[in-house]
Structures are given as structure tokens and as C-alpha cells.
């Protein structure tokens, strides 16, 4: 499983500017994440931007004022970059190319994907970064089909966390449960909601979910008598991790970084942390763990680092030099 954030996307675009033609008149975004990619790319290149429908309809688009903007009515673009965030099989990109060719044959278009499962895809002139499936994006994770099999936290994900004053396990908390402000809105049915809310608040929680049209298969809550007991046991992360570990869910979406790392460590499975917008995996946690000097693990780590730095041929040359 792979994850790309909005800063990752900006970096990918920046690192691939050299692959684009020097003379480009316009950046055109494809529906969905392509609009975000086009927005970032046009700012980096200091170019105007449009979406595909607007461009084909001949509608004007706002240039804004840039250092390169001469003012007046801009000429009809002759060379454009058409960009999408991803296309698993390239079909949507090819359809957009066919449509553009039929309606504006005089325009030279370079079709780009920010991310693709392979370097060559139908309809794509360039794939900036190869990322195997499944890949989840910060700008569309609540639309991804993986939601239907995932474990998802509630507070900090579907709604804002309660304030300290609201979190009193009493009247203020009941008011919060009824009026909590929505945060991320899922476009799909969620496989399992896993929350540290107490079981005694199930009805209030289900009422809030139903009122906002949030569909789910299961709601798993912490079966303890009080907030004080939950705090005493420190059961937040361990409870979620155990539910996740015993399920067949491929992903847990958690709001808080400390809990996300604990859930990943205890479950042995990946966790998407919305506080940092990073995918936390057991392998990542193991790599971050300090390794005692002089141990076999340290030696293996150093060898791997050297191999990554100088390559297999460099390692062979180094070995020959040491033998001499």
C-alpha cells in the first residue's frame, strides 16, 4: 500500500519540470485530482490554467496577474499540458485525448499523469512517478474503495475532537455527541468504525452518523463504564489495535499521530495518520528504531546503506581495493 500527500504531489511536479516542453501556453486539469495537480503546476510554471470542459467550450479563464502576464486578451493556446493525478489503466486519459483531438485538432497537447502504476500507459505521454496499486491520495482518500474494508476512527476523522470542556463524560459531552461538527466526509460506505467512545454512548453516536448520511457496516465502541476508567487503563490505542489486528481490514484511518503509531506497532498493519498525513507501517517503525552499535543488525544496516549509496559495482570495486 502506498500514500501520497499534497506536499508529495507538489514535490513530484517540481522534480519533473525538466521533462516538459519549454514552450507551453496553458495547463489543463482533468476532472478530480487533475484539477489540483494543474493548479499546483500552473503556479510553479507561472502559466494560466483551465479545466478540459472549459477549454473545449472556448470559455475564457482567469489569468490573474503574474510577472509574465502582458495584459490584454490572451491568444488561443497552441501547446498545452493536460494533467491528471492518476489513471489505473489509462482509459480515462485516452478518452480525454480522443475528445481533445476531435474538438481541437490544431492544439498540440502533452498528456501527463502525476502517478501511474507503470511508466507507459495508454493515452499518457509522461508518467511522472510510478507507484504500484493500491495507492491512496490525501485529496481523495475518503472516496477510495478501500474505505469499504477499512477501520476508521470517528473523533478527529468524521468530526472534530471534543474540547477539554466538552469531554466531561456528562451533559457537555452529550451535547457534543449531538452537535459535533463534521470534518472529513466519506463518499463510500465504511467497513468498520472503531472508536474509543464508550459503549454507553452508542445511541447518540449512531443518531449523529445517521443524521449525516454516514453509512457503515459495523460500529465498535469501547466497553468500559467511564471516561476515568478508560484513562486509567490507557486503552485508546491498544483497543483499536486489537480490533484492527483481528479483522481482515487492510487499513486503519486514525486522527492522532501517537495513537496511529501505536496501532501500527501492535497490529502489525498499516495506519493512515491524518495528523501528519503519513502512512505509518510496521516496517517504517522498525527502521526508525535505534539499533545498538556493533550488533549484526548494525553491520547489515551499514552494508545496505553503502550499497544504496555506491551501487553494486561500487561495492565490488571497494571489495577489490580492500583485498589489495
Secondary structure, DSSP 4 states (H G I P E B T S, - for coil): -EEE-HHHHHHHHHHTGGGS-S---EEEEPTTHHHHHHHHHHHHHT-EEEEHHHHHHT--------TT---SPPPPPSEEEEEES--SSSHHHHHHHHHHHHH-TTSEEEEEEEEESSS--TT-SEEEEE-PSSEEETTTGGGSGGGGG-EE-SBTTTBPPPPTTT-SSSHHHHHHHHHPPB-S--SS-EEEEEEEEEGGGHHHHHHHHHHTT--EEEEEEE--S-HHHHHHHT-HHHHHHHHHHHS--S-EEES-HHHHHHHHHHHSS-EEETTTTEEE-HHHHHHHS---TTSHHHHHHHHHHHHHHHHHHHHHHHHHHHH-
